[in-house]
């Protein structure tokens, strides 16, 4: 785990909610019988996120993630899994970068934006592969 000083303000990047999701991530783990599995990485930062989704019909029944990286990427993955559980694949495909930034509740620059959206990229790419196999 990255060593983070909670008093670090910098760009206001490590808010309490982000630190909480980073230290105590929601939905961390794997799903044995997942319909969707996909991994993405951010070579600039070293972040890696793997997502596992269990889809029933067109709805996400369960989602889990594993990975390593900065507090932003890991907290965003934790928050995203909470956000999309129970949503349809179409609703998830319509999520945008701004939605992730709003979940985080902070302003971030371009480099950190790549960290923040890594889990969303993994989910969307996984859905794309899943849907292409169904056709």
C-alpha positions in Angstrom: 0.0 0.0 0.0 1.2 3.4 -0.9 2.4 5.5 2.1 0.1 8.5 2.3 0.2 11.3 4.8 -3.5 12.1 5.4 -2.5 15.7 6.1 -1.2 16.1 2.6 -3.2 18.8 0.9 -1.3 19.5 -2.3 -4.1 19.9 -4.8 -6.6 18.8 -2.2 -6.1 15.4 -3.7 -6.4 13.1 -0.7 -9.8 13.9 0.9 -11.0 11.8 3.8 -13.6 9.9 1.6 -10.9 8.9 -0.9 -8.5 7.8 1.9 -11.3 5.7 3.4 -12.1 4.0 0.1 -8.4 3.5 -0.4 -7.7 2.0 3.0 -11.0 0.1 3.2 -12.0 -0.6 -0.4 -15.5 -1.8 -1.1 -16.1 -4.9 -3.4 -12.4 -5.8 -3.4 -11.9 -9.4 -4.6 -12.8 -11.7 -7.5 -16.0 -13.4 -8.7 -15.4 -17.0 -9.6 -18.2 -17.3 -12.2 -18.0 -13.7 -13.6 -19.3 -13.2 -17.1 -17.0 -10.2 -17.6 -13.3 -10.1 -16.6 -10.9 -7.4 -17.8 -7.6 -5.8 -16.7 -6.3 -2.4 -17.5 -3.1 -0.6 -16.5 -1.8 2.9 -16.5 1.9 2.6 -17.4 2.6 6.3 -16.4 1.5 5.7 -12.8 1.9 1.9 -12.4 -1.8 1.4 -11.6 -3.4 -1.9 -12.4 -7.1 -2.6 -12.1 -8.9 -5.9 -12.8 -12.7 -6.0 -12.8 -15.0 -9.0 -12.5 -18.7 -8.5 -13.2 -21.5 -11.0 -12.8 -24.2 -10.0 -15.3 -27.8 -11.3 -15.2 -29.7 -10.3 -18.3 -28.5 -6.8 -18.9 -28.0 -5.9 -15.2 -24.9 -6.1 -13.1 -25.7 -8.5 -10.3 -22.3 -8.2 -8.7 -18.9 -6.5 -9.3 -15.5 -6.9 -7.7 -12.1 -5.5 -8.4 -8.5 -6.2 -7.6 -5.5 -4.1 -8.3 -2.6 -2.0 -7.0 -1.8 1.7 -7.5 -2.3 5.1 -6.2 -5.0 6.2 -3.8 -7.0 7.8 -6.6 -7.2 4.7 -8.8 -8.0 2.4 -6.0 -10.6 4.7 -4.3 -12.2 5.4 -7.7 -12.5 1.6 -8.4 -14.1 1.1 -5.0 -16.6 4.0 -5.5 -17.4 2.8 -9.1 -18.2 -0.7 -8.0 -20.7 0.8 -5.5 -22.2 3.0 -8.2 -22.7 0.4 -10.9 -24.0 -2.6 -8.9 -27.6 -3.1 -10.1 -27.3 -0.8 -13.1 -27.8 -2.0 -16.7 -24.9 -2.3 -19.1 -26.3 0.6 -21.1 -26.4 2.8 -18.1 -22.8 1.9 -17.4 -21.7 2.5 -21.0 -23.1 6.1 -20.6 -20.9 6.9 -17.6 -18.3 9.6 -18.4 -15.1 10.9 -16.9 -17.0 13.7 -15.2 -19.1 11.1 -13.3 -16.0 9.6 -11.8 -14.6 13.0 -10.9 -17.9 13.8 -9.2 -17.8 10.6 -7.3 -14.4 11.5 -6.0 -15.5 15.0 -5.1 -12.2 16.6 -6.0 -10.7 18.5 -8.9 -7.9 16.6 -10.5 -5.5 17.3 -13.3 -5.0 15.3 -16.5 -2.4 12.9 -15.1 -4.6 12.0 -12.1 -7.7 11.8 -14.4 -6.1 8.7 -16.1 -5.8 7.2 -12.6 -9.4 8.0 -11.7 -11.0 6.6 -14.8 -8.9 3.4 -15.1 -11.6 1.2 -13.5 -14.2 2.7 -15.7 -12.1 2.0 -18.8 -11.7 -1.6 -17.5 -15.4 -2.0 -17.0 -16.4 -0.5 -20.4 -13.8 -2.5 -22.2 -15.0 -5.7 -20.5 -18.6 -4.9 -21.4 -17.5 -4.3 -25.0 -15.7 -7.7 -25.2 -18.7 -9.4 -23.5 -21.2 -7.9 -26.0 -19.0 -8.8 -29.0 -19.0 -12.5 -27.8 -22.8 -12.6 -27.5 -23.3 -11.6 -31.2 
